[in-house]
Amino acid sequence: MGYTSYTKFILSYSIVFLATVIFGFLLNENRVDLYISLYILEYFVFSAIYGVRLSTTLNIILFIIFMIIVAYRIIEILFPGVLF
């Protein structure tokens, strides 16, 4: 019985998602933006590996969220104290 690429994607993404939660908990990480950016990266990596395209709109929204998080972190490093 062969699995479809969507099934492989869901299984792999679920396992890595759970591993991210466990390792984050073990490392006592509590930054929500880190978790969100890792989940988005995992989504894009596994969708590229398995050739799965769930939704163009979803991809655009996730990419925008990821870029906002990255831009926030870059601004926070380059100009400390400017944001919040």
LUMMARRO-724831 format. One line per 2 residues: their letters; for each residue x, y, z of N, C-alpha, C. Coordinates in Angstrom, 2 decimals. Example, Ala and Ser with C-alpha at 12.3 -4.5 7.8 and 13.67 -1.06 7.14 Angstrom:
BEGIN
AS> 13.19 -5.69 7.80 12.30 -4.50 7.80 13.20 -3.30 7.80 | 12.85 -2.25 7.08 13.67 -1.06 7.14 12.90 0.03 7.87
***
This chain:
BEGIN
MG> 0.85 -1.18 0.00 0.00 0.00 0.00 0.89 1.24 0.00 | 0.79 2.03 -1.03 1.60 3.24 -1.12 0.84 4.45 -0.60
YT> 1.57 5.31 0.06 0.98 6.54 0.56 1.06 7.61 -0.51 | 0.07 8.48 -0.53 0.10 9.61 -1.44 1.07 10.66 -0.89
SY> 1.43 11.59 -1.72 2.34 12.63 -1.26 1.70 13.49 -0.17 | 0.39 13.66 -0.22 -0.31 14.43 0.82 -0.27 13.70 2.16
TK> -0.42 12.39 2.13 -0.36 11.62 3.37 1.04 11.67 3.96 | 2.06 11.53 3.12 3.44 11.62 3.59 3.72 13.00 4.18
FI> 3.19 14.04 3.51 3.37 15.40 4.00 2.75 15.56 5.38 | 1.52 15.11 5.55 0.82 15.27 6.82 1.52 14.48 7.93
LS> 1.93 13.26 7.65 2.62 12.46 8.66 3.96 13.08 9.04 | 4.73 13.47 8.06 6.05 14.06 8.34 5.91 15.39 9.08
YS> 5.00 16.22 8.62 4.82 17.52 9.25 4.32 17.37 10.69 | 3.45 16.41 10.92 2.94 16.18 12.27 4.05 15.73 13.21
IV> 4.90 14.86 12.74 6.01 14.37 13.58 6.98 15.50 13.90 | 7.34 16.29 12.90 8.28 17.38 13.13 7.63 18.47 13.98
FL> 6.35 18.72 13.80 5.62 19.69 14.62 5.68 19.28 16.08 | 5.42 18.01 16.35 5.47 17.49 17.72 6.89 17.57 18.27
AT> 7.88 17.25 17.47 9.28 17.33 17.91 9.65 18.76 18.26 | 9.16 19.72 17.49 9.43 21.13 17.77 8.84 21.53 19.11
VI> 7.63 21.09 19.38 6.99 21.40 20.66 7.78 20.78 21.81 | 8.17 19.53 21.66 8.89 18.83 22.73 10.25 19.49 22.98
FG> 11.02 19.73 21.92 12.34 20.35 22.10 12.22 21.77 22.64 | 11.22 22.50 22.21 11.00 23.85 22.75 10.68 23.80 24.23
FL> 9.87 22.83 24.62 9.53 22.67 26.03 10.76 22.27 26.84 | 11.55 21.34 26.32 12.75 20.89 27.03 13.81 21.99 27.15
LN> 13.87 22.87 26.15 14.82 23.98 26.19 14.26 25.21 26.92 | 13.05 25.07 27.44 12.38 26.13 28.20 12.23 27.41 27.36
EN> 11.87 27.22 26.11 11.67 28.34 25.18 10.22 28.79 25.27 | 10.03 30.10 25.45 8.65 30.59 25.60 8.31 31.73 24.64
RV> 9.13 31.93 23.60 8.82 32.97 22.61 7.89 32.39 21.54 | 6.71 32.95 21.46 5.70 32.45 20.53 6.13 32.68 19.08
DL> 6.79 33.80 18.82 7.22 34.08 17.45 8.22 33.05 16.95 | 9.04 32.50 17.82 9.97 31.46 17.42 9.23 30.20 16.98
YI> 8.24 29.79 17.77 7.45 28.62 17.41 6.73 28.82 16.08 | 6.10 29.97 15.92 5.35 30.23 14.69 6.28 30.22 13.48
SL> 7.43 30.86 13.59 8.35 30.88 12.46 8.89 29.48 12.15 | 9.16 28.67 13.17 9.61 27.30 12.93 8.51 26.47 12.27
YI> 7.28 26.61 12.72 6.17 25.87 12.11 6.00 26.24 10.64 | 6.13 27.54 10.35 6.00 27.99 8.96 7.15 27.44 8.11
LE> 8.37 27.50 8.63 9.51 26.94 7.90 9.33 25.45 7.65 | 8.88 24.74 8.66 8.64 23.30 8.50 7.60 23.04 7.43
YF> 6.55 23.84 7.43 5.51 23.69 6.42 6.08 23.85 5.01 | 6.87 24.91 4.80 7.43 25.16 3.47 8.44 24.09 3.07
VF> 9.25 23.63 4.02 10.25 22.61 3.70 9.56 21.31 3.29 | 8.59 20.87 4.06 7.94 19.60 3.73 7.04 19.71 2.51
SA> 6.45 20.87 2.29 5.65 21.02 1.06 6.56 21.02 -0.17 | 7.78 21.53 -0.02 8.73 21.48 -1.13 9.26 20.06 -1.35
IY> 9.51 19.35 -0.27 10.03 17.98 -0.38 9.02 17.07 -1.06 | 7.77 17.15 -0.64 6.75 16.24 -1.17 5.99 16.81 -2.35
GV> 6.27 18.04 -2.74 5.59 18.63 -3.90 4.11 18.88 -3.66 | 3.77 19.22 -2.43 2.37 19.43 -2.05 2.07 20.92 -2.11
RL> 1.00 21.27 -2.80 0.53 22.65 -2.84 -0.89 22.68 -2.30 | -1.01 23.10 -1.05 -2.33 23.11 -0.43 -3.15 24.30 -0.88
ST> -2.58 25.48 -0.80 -3.33 26.67 -1.19 -2.35 27.81 -1.44 | -2.51 28.49 -2.55 -1.66 29.63 -2.84 -1.90 30.74 -1.84
TL> -3.15 30.95 -1.47 -3.49 31.99 -0.49 -2.84 31.68 0.85 | -2.89 30.43 1.29 -2.26 30.03 2.54 -0.76 30.27 2.48
NI> -0.14 29.91 1.37 1.30 30.13 1.21 1.66 31.61 1.31 | 0.89 32.45 0.69 1.16 33.89 0.73 0.99 34.42 2.15
IL> -0.07 34.02 2.83 -0.32 34.50 4.19 0.80 34.04 5.13 | 1.19 32.77 5.03 2.26 32.26 5.88 3.58 32.96 5.59
FI> 3.86 33.22 4.33 5.10 33.91 3.97 5.11 35.33 4.53 | 3.99 36.02 4.46 3.91 37.38 5.00 4.11 37.37 6.51
IF> 3.48 36.43 7.20 3.66 36.32 8.65 5.12 36.04 8.99 | 5.74 35.14 8.24 7.14 34.82 8.48 8.02 36.04 8.26
MI> 7.78 36.78 7.20 8.59 37.96 6.92 8.40 39.06 7.98 | 7.20 39.18 8.52 6.97 40.15 9.60 7.77 39.76 10.83
IV> 7.77 38.49 11.17 8.53 38.02 12.33 10.02 38.25 12.12 | 10.53 37.92 10.94 11.96 38.11 10.65 12.31 39.60 10.68
AY> 11.48 40.43 10.08 11.75 41.87 10.08 11.75 42.43 11.50 | 10.81 41.98 12.32 10.75 42.42 13.71 12.03 42.05 14.45
RI> 12.51 40.83 14.26 13.74 40.38 14.94 14.96 41.15 14.43 | 15.02 41.42 13.14 16.15 42.18 12.59 16.16 43.60 13.14
IE> 15.00 44.24 13.17 14.92 45.59 13.72 15.28 45.58 15.20 | 14.84 44.56 15.90 15.16 44.44 17.33 16.66 44.31 17.56
IL> 17.37 43.64 16.67 18.82 43.47 16.80 19.57 44.74 16.38 | 19.17 45.31 15.26 19.88 46.48 14.75 19.60 47.75 15.54
FP> 18.37 47.90 16.00 17.97 49.12 16.72 17.30 48.74 18.04 | 18.07 48.34 19.03 17.46 47.92 20.30 16.73 49.08 20.98
GV> 15.58 48.76 21.51 14.79 49.77 22.22 13.84 50.56 21.36 | 13.88 50.38 20.04 13.00 51.15 19.16 11.59 50.57 19.19
LF> 11.47 49.25 19.15 10.17 48.59 19.17 9.82 48.13 20.58 | 8.64 48.35 20.96 8.07 47.87 22.23 9.10 47.79 23.33
***
